[in-house]
Amino acid sequence: MPERELQRLRERIDAIDEKLLDLISERARLAGEVARAKQAAGNNSSCYRPEREAQVLRRMLEHNPGPLPDEDVARLFREIMSACLALQQPLTIAYLGPEGTFTQAAAFKHFGHSVNTAPLAAIDEVFREVESGDAHFGVVPVENSTEGVVTHTLDQFMESPLKICGEVVLRIHHHLLGRGDGLDGVKKVYAHQQALAQCRRWLDGHLPHADRLAVSSNAEAARLASKEDESAAIAGDAALELYGLRYLARNIEDEPDNTTRFLVIGRQDTPRSGRDKTSLMFTTPNRAGALYEMLSAFAEQRISLTRIESRPSRIGMWDYVFFVDLEGHIEDEPVREAVTELERRAAMVKHLGSYPQAVL
């Protein structure tokens, strides 16, 4: 390409960049005006609106002409919204830490990077941090496509007053990280127990004689491996950079579509976004056909259930609590009627939250 044509293209890019900066700055000013208008009207609630952000992202993806893929467009607009919101009200997001975990990656995917993140050692600590008001929202894992439900998260909802405000779906790539250059000499592999389970076949085939040591998180595994020459860790890209490790092997998860779903928890209800989920918890009377009777309340309204789990109630032996996710918002008439009927039939019903379905 002639140098003159190359220079012309660069000048066009520079002009577009200046327009983009002007438009982003104008968007930030308008976001500030929205915040001041809400304050003037006496609305002192959080400036963050999960349903509004979901609507913006969906609209951008519907109008995406390419060549950027939807995932990149969503990421760009999330960061723009995150930066604009930080000018009004910097958010503090509690998550299951330490730094470098997939839960932190999920928090950044949902809220963007213009937030303060607070890593905590356990799921119940994340709930307490949000309940106390020390964090605006929390992010916790709830299920993995390979290993199933995260029971500690479900158990917290039995007592917590918090609501589910959103969900994040994250494709999980596990890497073997270490200080060396290859697999030779690796005698120990550190990882969270779920990561060990998700990479079991790969480890059996490539490191059958290495000890597998379960630790509190993959980030903690990376920290330990960074101090020992003959050790390795199963972790993600963020841990690689944070602890100065090298890739010994990439994408070692047994299932190519390994995905984890995370929940965003907060103190307020979320209005309808137009494409929502509702999560409920209920208990059944101890009689034959009781669960069928409960679930038929949704079938009668033609509502699709996307997940059902059971957990011991911790009240009586062989007593169980059921958790269901369903399509729709509690304010939608069919959902409201189904829940009303469920309340009539069940021993106890708790609405855990209605929230936007994950955008990508």
Phi, psi and omega in degrees: 000129180301147183300325180296318179292321178298318179295322179297318179294320178295323179294323177294318178298317179299319180294320178295318179302319179295320177296318178301316180297318178298317182292319178296320178296320178294321177299317180296321178295318179294321177299322176296322178294322177300315180297318180292324178295321178294319179294320179295330180275002179084014179268102183257015180286174182302140177289342181283127181236101183302319183292323179294316179296320178297319179296317179298313182297317179298319181295319179295320180291325178295331183257008183291115181272357186082176005278353179292135177291161183304321182299320179290321179297316179299318181295318179298314182287328174300317181292323177297313179295323179297315180294320179295318180294325181296333176292331181270313187203097177300126182269145171251124184244118175275144180209162178287108186267195005280193178302144178095002179278164175294332178294323175295320177299321177295321178298316179291324178298321184279316188257352188078178186267358181269046178229160171268127180252141182238101179285134179233157191278342185211158182297319181295332176291325176297315179300314182295323181297321179284319179301322182283345183089001178287340173230145179288320182216165175229157177231126182223147176286147179233331177197151177239142185294339180262314189257356174088206191284149173266101190295328181299324180291313180299319182298327181296330182289345179295328183246335188283143174275358184293156179249150171280124184252348182183173176223152178229132177248122186235124174290126187257118172249120177263135176238151172268119186244147178192184181270343184273199183246354182193191185279340181299131177091355178283115182251342180223141176235119177264143175187162168295151184301327179290322178295320176300319180293322182286345181241019188301313184293322179295316179296321178300322184277328188250332181224057186295335184259358180281140175290139179250118187244116180280132178232179190291334180199163176291330176294320175296324176300316179296321179298316180294317181294333180291348183253358186227129184292325186262017181245158175222166180226147169265119183199181181257184184299322183298321179292326178303311182289320185294323186250010173064039181261176177241156173286122170266328175199143183251151173050061184265005178297143184290325181257124184294339180254029181301119187222142176241139177255135180241153176250142171261124183245142181207188186258357184236159174286156181246125178295172181294142174251347182104342177213090194235168170236157173231137177244135182229157172232136179210160173239154184248152170297151183275079177210160183298135177078009185295316182295319177302318180296321179295311185290334180294339176299327179278322179298323180297332178261006179058044179259131182275127173270128182263345179197145171218132180225155174235147178221146175302139184288340184066016178251308179227155180297132180065020170268137184232150172251137180251136177247131178229143168249139180220159179280132179117169182251150181301337178277349176289136186303314180298320180293316181299319180292321179295318180292322177300318178291322177298318179298327178289327186267328188274162175285327179203141176226134177230125177277114183273344177145150169243137193203160179294140172296149183303136175262105184061000000 
